Amino acid sequence: MQPIIKKIINNYKTNNSLYIGEQITMSEHMIQSAMLAEKNKCTKSLVCAALLHDYGHFILDDPDKLVNKKKDGKHEDIAYQYLKKYFKKNVVEPIKNHVKAKRYLATNVKYYKILSPASKVSLHLQGGVMNDLEAENFEKNKFFKDSIKLRKFDEAAKKKDIKIKNIDEYKSILISNLL
């Protein structure tokens, strides 16, 4: 097995930090996101992106401390820069754009209202709701649709006390999306 796959799986197994402001761990959140992508019959690359979308939080020293200091850790950029050396574009581009997708979707008041309190705080730190020009430009992005899907899975994947898969069950998806 590739060293990067071993490292990723180990990070999921050993991370017990709560997902910033939520009642589940980061690992649980990302696995729930991948499960939603599977349930919605997405491509294996989008399932992989959902599984890894917040991987930047594993790399950051203390994401909670950044939020408490009212700073954005740019976890999407950190994950993208790290993972693009190992994974296909169809995986890493939606990861890079999932925060933009949140900012885009939040232009819809109905969507904004369903954001968790923690998501509303991070939205503000991440630049707030997109303006019309930003939204128009984002719609032209090649990975726009997958980024939007990923973001919707991201917001829905914050459920406590549900049965989730083991990270080992995603080994083949991770391997199949390597460069």
N, C-alpha and C positions, 0 to 999 in steps of 0.2 A: 504494500500500500504506500502511496506517495506520502512523503513527510508532511506536506501541507494538509492533507486529509486527516492524518493522525493528530496534528496540532489543532485543527478546527474541532474535531470530535472531543478531544481532551478539554478544550476551552468550554464547550457546552456542558460537559460532565462536571467540571470543577467550579463553574461560575454559579454562585448562589446569591449574587447581588440582586436586589429588587430592581425591576425595570423602573427607571426614573419616575417617581411619583405614582406608580401603579402598585397593585397588590400581587404581582407575579414576578418571577425572575426574568432576566433578559433572555435566558435560554428558553424558558417556557413561552415567552412572547414570540420569539422567532420560529419556534417549532409550530405554534398555533397558526402563525402566518402561512407557513408552508402547507399545513394541513388544509387551510382554507383554499389555497391555490389548487391543491389536489382535488378537493371537493368540487371546485368550479371547473375542473377538467382543463386546467392550463397546461401549457407546454412544460416539459421537464426543466427547461432553462428558467422559466418564470417561477416554478416551484423552488428551484435552487436560489434564485434571487430573493424570494420571500424568506427562505431559510437563513440567508446571509445578510439581509438588508440592514440590520443594525449591528453588524459585526464590528464596526468602528468603535462601539461602546466598550468592547472587550479590549481594544487597543488603548483607548484613553485611560489615563491614570485614575480619575475619579469624576465620572460624569455628573454625579449629584452635586459635587462641590462647585463645578462650573455653573450649573443651574442656580445654585444658591448665590453665586457671585454675579448672577444675571449675564452670563456669557454663554455663547453657543460654541460647543466643541467641534462643530463641523464634522460630526461622525460619518455623514454620508461621503464626504470627500476623503476622509481617512480610510474608510472601508474600500472605496473605489481605488485609491492609490495602492493600497496593499493587495487587494484581490485581483486587480487587472493583470498582474504578473502570472496568475495561475488559471483564471477562469475566462470563458468566452465572453465576447461583447454583449450577447443577449442576456447574460447574467449580470454583469457589472454596470451596464448603462442604466437599467431601471433602479439599481441601488443608488447610483450617483444622483438620479433624478427624483427619488421618492420624497424628498423634502420639498422640492419645487412642486411636485404633484399635490402635496398637502396645502401649500400656499395657493396653488391654482384652485383646488377644490373648495377652499375656504372662502372664495369669492361668492359662493352660493351660501346664503344665510342658513338654509336648511342643513347643509353639511356642517357648517361652523357650529351649529347648536349641538350636533351629536359628538363633537370632539370631547374627549375626557378633559377634566380640568388640567391635568399634566400636559396634554397635547396643546391646549390653549396657551399655556405658559411657554412651551417650547416654540410654538408658532410665532409668538411675539419676538422671541430671541433669534429666530431664524429669518427675520425680515418682514414678518406679518403677511397679510393678505396681498396677493399680487395685484399690481395695477393693470390696466387694460393692455398696455404695450407689452409688459412682461408676459401676460397671459397669451396674447397673440403670438409672441415669439415662441413660447413654450409649446403651443399647439403644433408648431412646425417641426418639433423634435422627432426624429425617426423612432424613438422609443417612447413617445408620448403615451400611447394606449397601454403599453405594459407598465409604465410608471404609474399611471392612474390606477390600474388594477392592483398593483403592489401596494399603493398607498391605502386603498380601501381595505385590503386584507390586514394591513398594518393596524389600522384603527379598530378593526373588529377583533383582533387577536389579543384581547386583554381580559379574558375570562378566568375567574378564579375557580378552583376545584373542578376542573374538567379533566378527563383522561386524555393525555397527549401521548404521541408516539415517542419512542426512544430515539435519540440522535443517531444511533447505529442503523436504524431503519432507513436513513437517508444517505448512507455511504455510497450506494450505487448511483444515486442522482448527482452527488458531489463529484464522483469520479467521472461520470459521463459528460460533465460540463467543464472538465479541465481543458486547457489549451493543448 
